[in-house]
Each structure stands twice: as structure tokens, then as C-alpha cells.
Amino acid sequence: MSNSCKIAIIGGTGKVGRHIALRALENGYQVRMLVRNPEKLTFKDVRIEIVEGNVQNLEDIQKLLKDCHIVINTFGQPIKEKPLYSSVTEKILGLMADLQIERYIGVTGGSLTIDGDKKSFINRVGAKMFEMIYSNMMIDKKKEWNILNQNEQIKWTLIRLPFIVDSAEIGYVNENLTDMPGTKITNQDIATFIINQIENPKYVQKAPFISN
């Protein structure tokens, strides 16, 4: 896969997404972002193609994905809203299959527990607390995981994150497939890690934990 490839970014205006877009440009990729309200963009770059639309609208996602080769999904929403993660991911994967786009990279919280995890006691307690306090969101996040885990067509990676710090890049990332290796990570380190996964098969069909 060459760097002339185009990346579709969902959630590109968020804490992490804007840095993903910039890292992608730095690495020579073309970038297209879905934005609900372009006038509210906190950063602008003439090299970024903007598609105005809503992530719940299938036609808007289709416009975003057309002619793209990679999809990066960092969609986020306020905790009190009805969770849409699983439905958004399901729409994206369906359109990717139709458009023959193979590579998908998404993010979720470290509180997501899946078969094969070997979380430490404190991380198990934290995950259980999230499941109790944010039960609707965690049910939907688990549904999103099941949708991905059952998909054998797409080369997907779901990255599990700790607390995100809005800060400069530290330059190293701890990785683990069965337990969260730390309590926090900078948004810029997440962005670099995600871009590095585009052509790296290490975590295809896997859900690694990362932290600083």
C-alpha cells in the first residue's frame, strides 16, 4: 500500500482525530473527513477534503468513503446520549464491503473486556465500575466489538485506550493484547500509533491496549 492512498476519517474534529489527520498528511496520505458543521472546525488545512454530513446518515458515510482505501473511526459522543457506536460501525463496515475497502482502524475504551483478556485486579474492578455506571454505553461497546469480531472480510483493528491527555507526543507507546499497560496516553501518541498501524499487520483482527 503506497502513501498515495486516501484515508477517510470519522471523528476527525475530536481530541484525537485532528492529530490523526495531521499525522496522515505528514506521512503523505490524502485525507478526507466527515464533519457535521465545517464552520466549527478548530483547525483547517487546505489539503484536507471535507465532507459535510452526519455519521448516522448512510449516504453521508458513502460520500466519505468513496475512492478511499483506509477508514479510521474515532467517533465519540457525550456519555449521556443514546450510544451509537455499534450502529455507526455496522454501517461503516457494510459500506466498506460494498466499496471493497479492506483496512479499518477504530478506537474504544480500555474498560471493554473480551475473551482472552487477563486484566489485573484493579483493571477488572475499573471495568466492572464502568459497566455499572455506564451500562448502556458498555453494552453498545460490547456489541460493536462483536460486530467487528465476526467480520472476516475487513482487516480491522480496534485499539483500546486509557485516559486520554491533550498533550505533546511523548514518543513511546506501551502495547499489550490482554491488559492495559498504563493509566493514560497523549492524544498525539495515539495519532502516531494509529497511522503506524495502517500498513502493519501485527494487530489485524485484534484489539490491543495501548498507553504511555
N, C-alpha and C positions, 0 to 999 in steps of 0.2 A: 504494500500500500504506500503510495507516494504522498508527499506533503501538499500536492495539488488537490487533495481530497477536500470535500466540503463537510463541515460539521454543523449539525442542527442542534441548537442549544435551547432547552426548555428550562425556565427559571434563571435566565441569564442576567436578570436585573437584581438578583438577590445577593446576599453576603458573599457567597462563593462563586456564583455564576459569572459575575462581571470579571473576576480574575481568571476564570476558565477561558472566557472569550479572549482576553488579552494574551494569555499563555499560548493559546491556539494560534493567534496571529503571529506571535514571536517565533513559533515553530513552522511558519509558512503555510498553515492551513487557511482555507477560506471559512468564513463564519457567517451563519445565518441564525438570527434569534427570533423567537416568538415573544412579542411584547404586547401587553394589554393596552397600555397607554404610552406611546412613544414620547409624548411631551413631558412625561415624568421621569425620563431616563436621567440618571445621575451622572452618567458618563456617555460620551459619544465618540465614535471613531468612524470615519468615512469608509473604512474597509469592512465594517460590519453591515451585512444586509439585514434589514428589519422587516419582519412580517407582523403586521398589527392583527391581533386576534386573541381569542380566549382558548385556554388549554382544554376546556370542556367541549369545544366545537370541533367535530371531526374534520370539517372542511378546512378550518384554520390549521390544524395539525398537518393535514395533507399538503397545504401550501408550503408549510415549513419544511417538510421532509422531501419534497420533490427535488430530484437531482442531487440529494445529499448521500454521503457514504457512511457517516457515523452519526449516532444520536447520543447526546449527553443530556440526561434528565436530572436536574436539581430542583424540580418543582417543590415548593413549600407553601404552607398556608397556616394561618393562625390556629392554635390548638383548639379554640372554642368552636371553630367552623366544622361542619359535617365533613369528615375525611374523604378525600377524592383520590388518594394515592393509587389505589388498586384500579379504579376505573380509568384514570389517566394512563397508567402504564399499560393496561389492556388495550386501550385504543392505539397507543403508540406502536406496540408490538404487532398488532393486526395490520396497521398500515405499513410497517417495515417489511412484513412478509409480502404484502401486495407489491411493494416497490423494490423488492429484492435488496434491501439494506440489511447487512449482516451484523454490524457492530453496535452494541448498546451498552452504555455505562450509566448506572444510576447510583443514587446515594440513599441511605436510610440511617436511622439511629442505632447506636450500639446496644440499645435495650432489646432489639429484635433477637430472639433466641430461636435457633434452628437445630435440627437433628445433627449430632456430631459435635456440638459446642461443648467446651469444658471450661466454663466460666468459673472464676474464683468466687468464693463465698460472697464477698462484697459486691461483685458484679451481678451475681444471681439475685441478691437482695434488691439491688437497684433496678434490675429488670422487672422483678415482681411488683415493686412500688409503681413503676411506670404503667404496668398492666392494670393495676388497681385504680390509679388516679386518672389515667388517660385511656380507659378501656376501649372506647370506640376507635380512637386513633390506632391503638396497638392491634386491635382485631383487623383493621383495614391494612395495616402494615404487614401483618402475617399473611393476609390474603394476597397482597402484592407479591410477597416472596413466593407463595405457592404458584402464582401465575408465571413468574419467571422460572421457577424450578422445574415446571412441567413443560417449558418451551425448549425444544431441542433444535429448532431451526435457527434461532438467533444466537450469536456469540455474545452473550450478556455477561456483565459483571455488576454486582451490587455491593457497593462499598459501605461498610458500617462505621459510623463516626461517633466520637465522644463529643464533649462540649466544644463548640467552635469559637475561636478567639479571632477577632478582627485585628490582625497584626501582620507585620512584615514576615516574610518567609524565614524560617529557622534553618532550613536546608537539609533536614533529615526526617525520615518517617519510619516509625516502627510498624511492622506488619505482623499479623497473626491470624490464622484461619479459625481458631477455636475460642479465643478470649481477647477482650480489649486490653491492649498492652499499656495504656495510659489514660489519663483523665481528660486531656484536651489536645487540640490541634489548631494551628492557624489556618485561616481560610486560604491563604496563599500557598501553603504547603499542600492543602487538599487539591487546589487547582493544578499544581505541578504534577502531583501523583496521578490525577485523572488523565491529564494529557499524555503522561508516560505509559498509561495502560492501553492506549489506542492500538498500538501495534504489538503489544506484549501479550502473549497467550497464557501467561502464568496464572491469571485469575479468571479465565474464561469459564463460565458456568459455575462460578464460586462467589462467596460473599465474605471477603476479608475484612477484618477490623484494622483500622489504622489510627495512629496517634503520634504525637511528638515525644 
